[in-house]
Amino acid sequence: MTLARMHADFASLEDLLTRVGQQTAGFRQSLDTRPVAALSRIDQPAVSQLSDQGLGADGAVALFQDAVSPHISGSPGPRYFGFVTGGSTPAALAGDWLASAADQNLGMPGDSAASQLTEQTIALLLDLFDLPPALFDGAFTSGATASNVVGLSVGRAWCAEQCGIDVVADGALALGETIVFAGTPHATLIKAMGIIGIGRNNWQGVSCLEGTEAIDPVALADALAASDAPNKIVAASAGTVTATDFDDLNAVADLCAKHGAWLHVDAAFGLFARTTPALSALVRGMERAGSICADGHKWLNVPYESGLFFTKRVDLLEQVFGVGAAYLTVDDPAPMYLRRGLESSQRWRALPAWMTLQAYGRAGVREIVENNCRLAAKLGDWIETAPGFVQLSPTNLHTVLFAVTSGNGPDDDRTAALLSAVNATGEVFMTPGAFGGRGGIRAAISNWITTDSDIDKTCAALSAVRAQLG
Ligand SMILES: *Cc1c(COP(=O)(O)O)cnc(C)c1O
């Protein structure tokens, strides 16, 4: 019975998708006016029945519209500044829909052009980020967390190679201790250490330069020289998540070369600094990394889930993630992407990225980055002069980090109260951050759709809420 319904829905697929397309456009176009973050919850009984016969596609779409849609976050919209949340360009959204429609399994080449297009997209991205294609290759992942897992795995395989050990076959115990040196690692890097069996406690914190989250190269030199760990990985940050500070990659790379350490760079959003001359000094030396983690779903402005991973040692990547089975032999020049990441079956993640690069080119990415940074500077300047606010760290990229002041300094309680109150207005959404022992508020501007008028509205909302706080 329900199979017949599927056939009927399929016969009118164009109508179904046209309606969904209209609803989608309506949602996207409402982002400027609807509450930025929906702080309400779905009414559970309305959505929790598994009926025997189902509602049909129309019924299910209607149920979504009624019961779910009102509670969807405006996170793709122009005043959602939480975390580091990229939007989706129109072309990227179209590419993502087409990826679902085509529903290719990227794991294996041979019966589809998906792998070939993915290979091309990686080449386009290397070009965009000015990373030498003769040195780097890579893969799409589900996000920067996965790219950190993959990067540390490759780094460890490199360490093992140095000692003549096969860590993939014989395990971490055979290799012995691996220490990861980092200044201000992202939480997901520490998580990755636990996942792959390096162990979360085997992170060695290295001091940062005064008043920043960027590693102090002198402290790193001392730490590496003093360490008797047989296997060393340095996880550099190219864009820390709170103060958006950048490690000096050339200095770090020199030390890695000297002390026999693998250099992995977490550049989830910072890699995009290489797309504009205005920012490229921050990420000088990136090409010296052994592996680089980045995100498409942040500053490339493609939908979730789009992570990027680049490495000079794709052979080690394939050693770690490769599998052998008779049914996995294929004669095709394109890479077998199941050998380059966690998943065997993989979504065609390259298509949205390829689509936005084709649609808007190099300048499209550059202008998103430059415009976001310009708007962040504008908000930062306003914070500097507005009574009752202070910047906790200079705005050097797309994130403004600030606190509420009272009396003569930052006031953690009022900062937290302001954040809740401003988010509750539905005008704007931001997330907390801690820096220099103080609680702060982060506004990360990472979406093409944000304009000057959104910054004006944000300043007005901040002013109004600050006045109410007293
Ligand atoms: C966002 C982020 C991550 C994690 O990325 P996901 O895409 O959320 O998995 C890792 N590192 C940095 C620096 C980030 O900003």
The ligand as an SDF file (V2000), in Angstrom:
LIG
                    3D

 15 15  0  0  0  0  0  0  0  0999 V2000
   34.7590   24.8340   14.3340 C   0  0  0  0  0  0  0  0  0  0  0  0
   36.1400   24.4410   14.6500 C   0  0  0  0  0  0  0  0  0  0  0  0
   36.4940   23.0910   14.7950 C   0  0  0  0  0  0  0  0  0  0  0  0
   35.4690   21.9880   14.7330 C   0  0  0  0  0  0  0  0  0  0  0  0
   34.8500   21.9870   13.5110 O   0  0  0  0  0  0  0  0  0  0  0  0
   33.4730   21.2740   13.1810 P   0  0  0  0  0  0  0  0  0  0  0  0
   33.3030   21.5840   11.7660 O   0  0  0  0  0  0  0  0  0  0  0  0
   32.4550   21.9100   14.0670 O   0  0  0  0  0  0  0  0  0  0  0  0
   33.6450   19.8330   13.4520 O   0  0  0  0  0  0  0  0  0  0  0  0
   37.8200   22.7920   14.9990 C   0  0  0  0  0  0  0  0  0  0  0  0
   38.7330   23.7540   15.0950 N   0  0  0  0  0  0  0  0  0  0  0  0
   38.4340   25.0710   15.0040 C   0  0  0  0  0  0  0  0  0  0  0  0
   39.5170   26.0930   15.1170 C   0  0  0  0  0  0  0  0  0  0  0  0
   37.1130   25.4550   14.7750 C   0  0  0  0  0  0  0  0  0  0  0  0
   36.8130   26.7510   14.6590 O   0  0  0  0  0  0  0  0  0  0  0  0
  1  2  1  0
  2  3  1  0
  2 14  2  0
  3  4  1  0
  3 10  2  0
  4  5  1  0
  5  6  1  0
  6  7  2  0
  6  8  1  0
  6  9  1  0
 10 11  1  0
 11 12  2  0
 12 13  1  0
 12 14  1  0
 14 15  1  0
M  END
$$$$
